[in-house]
Amino acid sequence: MPEEPLEPEVEVVKEDPRISIDDLMKVEVKVGTVRTAEPVPETDKLLRLTVDFGEEAGLRQIVSGIRAYVNEPEDLIGRQLAFVTNLAPRKIKGLESNGMLFAVGQDDTFAFLSPDRPVPPGTSAH
């Protein structure tokens, strides 16, 4: 009985999760001042924020899944938080979102990232 040929070994190459400094430089993180915050109707997780980045175009609308981490949406008004500001707009529950809140952790470790003192809206992280 002839021997069956052995299948060649397949080398599994794991992708390196690291990015280059050039990739990192593409991400725009800015501090914005929250001007309004309200629950998105018919959702349990979403808040609709309007955020001041000191832009001529005015305030940006950002929809974020942070409702579970906020006692009262109004508590966010006036807070300065970090946002990714160069994402393409995205529709979430029919609302256009023009950025993404930049936060850390989840559940008990969730925390907002904010400057330790007031800075002008639109100040870039670096």
TORZA-558421 format. One record per residue: residue number from 1; residue in three letters; x, y negated, z of N, C-alpha, C in turn. Coordinates in nm, 3 decimals, always signed. Example, Ala and Ser with C-alpha at 12.3 -4.5 7.8 and 13.67 -1.06 7.14 Angstrom:
nugu, lotor, nX, nY, nZ, caX, caY, caZ, cX, cY, cZ
1, ALA, +1.319, +0.569, +0.780, +1.230, +0.450, +0.780, +1.320, +0.330, +0.780
2, SER, +1.285, +0.225, +0.708, +1.367, +0.106, +0.714, +1.290, -0.003, +0.787
//
This chain:
nugu, lotor, nX, nY, nZ, caX, caY, caZ, cX, cY, cZ
1, MET, +0.083, +0.116, +0.000, +0.000, +0.000, +0.000, +0.089, -0.125, +0.000
2, PRO, +0.069, -0.213, -0.100, +0.156, -0.330, -0.105, +0.127, -0.424, +0.011
3, GLU, +0.231, -0.487, +0.056, +0.217, -0.583, +0.164, +0.152, -0.710, +0.112
4, GLU, +0.057, -0.764, +0.190, -0.004, -0.890, +0.150, +0.096, -1.002, +0.172
5, PRO, +0.101, -1.096, +0.075, +0.197, -1.205, +0.093, +0.159, -1.290, +0.214
6, LEU, +0.258, -1.332, +0.285, +0.236, -1.420, +0.399, +0.199, -1.559, +0.350
7, GLU, +0.105, -1.618, +0.418, +0.070, -1.756, +0.381, +0.182, -1.847, +0.428
8, PRO, +0.214, -1.944, +0.346, +0.322, -2.036, +0.388, +0.278, -2.115, +0.510
9, GLU, +0.375, -2.143, +0.595, +0.344, -2.223, +0.714, +0.312, -2.365, +0.669
10, VAL, +0.209, -2.419, +0.727, +0.171, -2.556, +0.697, +0.220, -2.643, +0.811
11, GLU, +0.296, -2.743, +0.776, +0.346, -2.835, +0.876, +0.242, -2.942, +0.901
12, VAL, +0.202, -2.954, +1.026, +0.104, -3.055, +1.063, +0.180, -3.181, +1.101
13, VAL, +0.151, -3.288, +1.028, +0.217, -3.414, +1.054, +0.118, -3.504, +1.126
14, LYS, +0.155, -3.544, +1.246, +0.069, -3.635, +1.322, +0.100, -3.777, +1.279
15, GLU, -0.010, -3.854, +1.258, +0.009, -3.993, +1.223, +0.058, -4.069, +1.344
16, ASP, +0.149, -4.160, +1.319, +0.202, -4.246, +1.423, +0.098, -4.356, +1.450
17, PRO, +0.043, -4.364, +1.573, -0.061, -4.463, +1.601, -0.007, -4.606, +1.612
18, ARG, +0.124, -4.621, +1.611, +0.182, -4.755, +1.626, +0.164, -4.835, +1.497
19, ILE, +0.155, -4.965, +1.514, +0.143, -5.053, +1.399, +0.267, -5.142, +1.393
20, SER, +0.289, -5.199, +1.278, +0.404, -5.288, +1.263, +0.371, -5.426, +1.319
21, ILE, +0.473, -5.505, +1.341, +0.452, -5.642, +1.387, +0.373, -5.721, +1.283
22, ASP, +0.393, -5.687, +1.155, +0.317, -5.754, +1.049, +0.168, -5.725, +1.061
23, ASP, +0.132, -5.599, +1.095, -0.009, -5.565, +1.116, -0.065, -5.643, +1.235
24, LEU, +0.010, -5.649, +1.342, -0.035, -5.721, +1.461, -0.057, -5.869, +1.431
25, MET, +0.028, -5.927, +1.351, +0.018, -6.069, +1.318, -0.108, -6.100, +1.239
26, LYS, -0.171, -5.999, +1.180, -0.295, -6.019, +1.105, -0.415, -6.040, +1.198
27, VAL, -0.407, -5.992, +1.322, -0.518, -6.003, +1.416, -0.514, -6.140, +1.481
28, GLU, -0.624, -6.213, +1.467, -0.634, -6.348, +1.522, -0.717, -6.342, +1.650
29, VAL, -0.653, -6.369, +1.763, -0.723, -6.371, +1.892, -0.721, -6.515, +1.942
30, LYS, -0.842, -6.568, +1.969, -0.853, -6.705, +2.017, -0.944, -6.710, +2.139
31, VAL, -0.924, -6.814, +2.218, -1.010, -6.839, +2.333, -1.130, -6.920, +2.285
32, GLY, -1.248, -6.874, +2.323, -1.370, -6.948, +2.292, -1.447, -6.975, +2.420
33, THR, -1.521, -7.084, +2.421, -1.605, -7.119, +2.535, -1.749, -7.080, +2.502
34, VAL, -1.808, -6.995, +2.585, -1.943, -6.947, +2.563, -2.040, -7.062, +2.593
35, ARG, -2.126, -7.094, +2.495, -2.223, -7.203, +2.512, -2.363, -7.150, +2.541
36, THR, -2.400, -7.035, +2.482, -2.528, -6.972, +2.515, -2.507, -6.821, +2.519
37, ALA, -2.591, -6.755, +2.597, -2.586, -6.608, +2.607, -2.727, -6.559, +2.636
38, GLU, -2.773, -6.463, +2.554, -2.908, -6.411, +2.574, -2.915, -6.266, +2.527
39, PRO, -3.003, -6.188, +2.589, -3.021, -6.049, +2.545, -3.076, -6.045, +2.402
40, VAL, -3.033, -5.945, +2.328, -3.091, -5.920, +2.196, -3.218, -5.838, +2.219
41, PRO, -3.332, -5.888, +2.170, -3.459, -5.817, +2.193, -3.453, -5.672, +2.142
42, GLU, -3.524, -5.586, +2.213, -3.537, -5.445, +2.177, -3.405, -5.368, +2.180
43, THR, -3.309, -5.416, +2.260, -3.184, -5.342, +2.280, -3.152, -5.343, +2.429
44, ASP, -3.075, -5.244, +2.471, -3.032, -5.236, +2.611, -2.889, -5.283, +2.632
45, LYS, -2.810, -5.287, +2.525, -2.667, -5.312, +2.539, -2.619, -5.446, +2.486
46, LEU, -2.697, -5.509, +2.399, -2.645, -5.624, +2.325, -2.680, -5.759, +2.385
47, LEU, -2.581, -5.849, +2.376, -2.603, -5.991, +2.406, -2.566, -6.071, +2.283
48, ARG, -2.642, -6.177, +2.259, -2.613, -6.272, +2.152, -2.548, -6.393, +2.216
49, LEU, -2.425, -6.419, +2.177, -2.350, -6.533, +2.230, -2.333, -6.638, +2.121
50, THR, -2.335, -6.765, +2.159, -2.285, -6.869, +2.070, -2.159, -6.920, +2.138
51, VAL, -2.054, -6.931, +2.058, -1.921, -6.957, +2.114, -1.856, -7.075, +2.042
52, ASP, -1.796, -7.163, +2.120, -1.725, -7.280, +2.069, -1.577, -7.246, +2.055
53, PHE, -1.529, -7.251, +1.930, -1.386, -7.231, +1.903, -1.322, -7.362, +1.857
54, GLY, -1.392, -7.475, +1.875, -1.339, -7.603, +1.834, -1.332, -7.618, +1.683
55, GLU, -1.416, -7.543, +1.611, -1.414, -7.546, +1.466, -1.508, -7.654, +1.413
56, GLU, -1.471, -7.716, +1.302, -1.556, -7.816, +1.239, -1.691, -7.760, +1.201
57, ALA, -1.694, -7.632, +1.163, -1.819, -7.568, +1.121, -1.918, -7.551, +1.236
58, GLY, -1.874, -7.572, +1.358, -1.964, -7.561, +1.473, -1.947, -7.430, +1.548
59, LEU, -2.053, -7.392, +1.619, -2.049, -7.273, +1.704, -2.060, -7.146, +1.620
60, ARG, -2.001, -7.038, +1.669, -2.014, -6.907, +1.604, -2.108, -6.820, +1.685
61, GLN, -2.183, -6.738, +1.614, -2.267, -6.637, +1.679, -2.189, -6.507, +1.685
62, ILE, -2.182, -6.449, +1.803, -2.115, -6.321, +1.823, -2.209, -6.230, +1.901
63, VAL, -2.232, -6.111, +1.847, -2.316, -6.011, +1.912, -2.224, -5.908, +1.974
64, SER, -2.244, -5.881, +2.102, -2.153, -5.793, +2.174, -2.229, -5.696, +2.264
65, GLY, -2.179, -5.574, +2.275, -2.241, -5.470, +2.357, -2.197, -5.473, +2.501
66, ILE, -2.210, -5.588, +2.564, -2.160, -5.607, +2.701, -2.269, -5.624, +2.806
67, ARG, -2.391, -5.605, +2.768, -2.503, -5.635, +2.859, -2.491, -5.560, +2.992
68, ALA, -2.444, -5.439, +2.991, -2.431, -5.360, +3.115, -2.329, -5.419, +3.212
69, TYR, -2.241, -5.504, +3.162, -2.133, -5.559, +3.245, -2.161, -5.700, +3.294
70, VAL, -2.279, -5.751, +3.264, -2.314, -5.888, +3.299, -2.442, -5.887, +3.382
71, ASN, -2.435, -5.941, +3.504, -2.555, -5.946, +3.588, -2.663, -6.030, +3.521
72, GLU, -2.630, -6.150, +3.486, -2.722, -6.242, +3.418, -2.647, -6.301, +3.299
73, PRO, -2.704, -6.294, +3.179, -2.634, -6.350, +3.063, -2.590, -6.495, +3.086
74, GLU, -2.672, -6.572, +3.158, -2.638, -6.712, +3.184, -2.506, -6.728, +3.260
75, ASP, -2.463, -6.623, +3.331, -2.336, -6.629, +3.404, -2.217, -6.648, +3.310
76, LEU, -2.234, -6.615, +3.183, -2.126, -6.629, +3.086, -2.112, -6.772, +3.033
77, ILE, -2.217, -6.850, +3.046, -2.216, -6.985, +2.989, -2.107, -7.068, +3.056
78, GLY, -2.024, -7.129, +2.971, -1.911, -7.209, +3.019, -1.782, -7.131, +3.038
79, ARG, -1.790, -6.999, +3.036, -1.669, -6.918, +3.054, -1.585, -6.919, +2.928
80, GLN, -1.456, -6.918, +2.947, -1.364, -6.906, +2.836, -1.315, -6.763, +2.829
81, LEU, -1.337, -6.701, +2.713, -1.304, -6.560, +2.694, -1.224, -6.544, +2.565
82, ALA, -1.157, -6.430, +2.552, -1.078, -6.401, +2.433, -1.165, -6.329, +2.330
83, PHE, -1.148, -6.367, +2.204, -1.224, -6.308, +2.093, -1.132, -6.283, +1.975
84, VAL, -1.158, -6.176, +1.900, -1.096, -6.155, +1.770, -1.180, -6.237, +1.674
85, THR, -1.117, -6.332, +1.604, -1.195, -6.427, +1.525, -1.181, -6.411, +1.374
86, ASN, -1.097, -6.320, +1.328, -1.082, -6.308, +1.183, -1.137, -6.176, +1.128
87, LEU, -1.238, -6.122, +1.193, -1.308, -6.005, +1.139, -1.410, -6.051, +1.036
88, ALA, -1.434, -5.967, +0.937, -1.541, -5.997, +0.842, -1.674, -5.997, +0.917
89, PRO, -1.769, -6.085, +0.879, -1.899, -6.086, +0.946, -1.966, -5.949, +0.936
90, ARG, -2.045, -5.918, +1.037, -2.112, -5.787, +1.042, -2.254, -5.807, +1.094
91, LYS, -2.349, -5.737, +1.035, -2.488, -5.743, +1.081, -2.508, -5.640, +1.191
92, ILE, -2.561, -5.686, +1.304, -2.592, -5.598, +1.416, -2.736, -5.630, +1.457
93, LYS, -2.825, -5.532, +1.442, -2.968, -5.551, +1.474, -3.023, -5.675, +1.404
94, GLY, -2.982, -5.694, +1.280, -3.033, -5.804, +1.200, -2.967, -5.939, +1.226
95, LEU, -2.873, -5.945, +1.320, -2.803, -6.069, +1.352, -2.661, -6.063, +1.298
96, GLU, -2.617, -6.172, +1.235, -2.479, -6.175, +1.185, -2.385, -6.207, +1.301
97, SER, -2.284, -6.122, +1.317, -2.184, -6.143, +1.420, -2.054, -6.185, +1.353
98, ASN, -1.996, -6.296, +1.401, -1.877, -6.354, +1.340, -1.758, -6.352, +1.434
99, GLY, -1.727, -6.234, +1.483, -1.614, -6.216, +1.574, -1.642, -6.101, +1.667
100, MET, -1.546, -6.074, +1.756, -1.561, -5.964, +1.851, -1.498, -6.005, +1.984
101, LEU, -1.573, -5.985, +2.090, -1.520, -6.011, +2.223, -1.403, -5.918, +2.248
102, PHE, -1.296, -5.970, +2.304, -1.176, -5.893, +2.333, -1.175, -5.869, +2.484
103, ALA, -1.201, -5.744, +2.527, -1.207, -5.711, +2.669, -1.129, -5.582, +2.693
104, VAL, -1.119, -5.542, +2.817, -1.046, -5.420, +2.851, -1.133, -5.328, +2.937
105, GLY, -1.097, -5.200, +2.938, -1.161, -5.103, +3.025, -1.302, -5.066, +2.983
106, GLN, -1.361, -4.984, +3.067, -1.500, -4.941, +3.049, -1.554, -4.899, +3.184
107, ASP, -1.684, -4.889, +3.192, -1.750, -4.853, +3.318, -1.696, -4.937, +3.434
108, ASP, -1.640, -4.875, +3.537, -1.593, -4.948, +3.655, -1.468, -5.031, +3.630
109, THR, -1.395, -5.005, +3.520, -1.272, -5.079, +3.493, -1.291, -5.190, +3.391
110, PHE, -1.414, -5.210, +3.342, -1.439, -5.315, +3.242, -1.404, -5.452, +3.298
111, ALA, -1.335, -5.533, +3.217, -1.303, -5.670, +3.256, -1.290, -5.758, +3.133
112, PHE, -1.335, -5.882, +3.146, -1.316, -5.981, +3.041, -1.172, -6.032, +3.046
113, LEU, -1.120, -6.070, +2.933, -0.989, -6.135, +2.928, -1.013, -6.285, +2.916
114, SER, -0.953, -6.360, +3.005, -0.973, -6.505, +3.002, -0.846, -6.574, +3.051
115, PRO, -0.826, -6.699, +3.007, -0.707, -6.771, +3.053, -0.718, -6.801, +3.202
116, ASP, -0.603, -6.818, +3.266, -0.603, -6.845, +3.410, -0.626, -6.993, +3.443
117, ARG, -0.636, -7.075, +3.338, -0.672, -7.215, +3.355, -0.743, -7.260, +3.227
118, PRO, -0.821, -7.367, +3.231, -0.892, -7.412, +3.111, -0.795, -7.448, +2.997
119, VAL, -0.832, -7.409, +2.877, -0.756, -7.444, +2.757, -0.855, -7.494, +2.652
120, PRO, -0.807, -7.567, +2.553, -0.900, -7.615, +2.449, -0.961, -7.497, +2.374
121, PRO, -1.093, -7.504, +2.342, -1.154, -7.397, +2.263, -1.077, -7.379, +2.132
122, GLY, -1.054, -7.253, +2.095, -0.981, -7.222, +1.973, -0.833, -7.199, +1.995
123, THR, -0.787, -7.210, +2.118, -0.645, -7.185, +2.147, -0.613, -7.041, +2.111
124, SER, -0.505, -7.021, +2.034, -0.465, -6.888, +1.988, -0.384, -6.814, +2.092
125, ALA, -0.406, -6.683, +2.096, -0.323, -6.595, +2.179, -0.197, -6.563, +2.100
126, HIS, -0.089, -6.542, +2.170, +0.037, -6.502, +2.103, +0.124, -6.429, +2.200
//
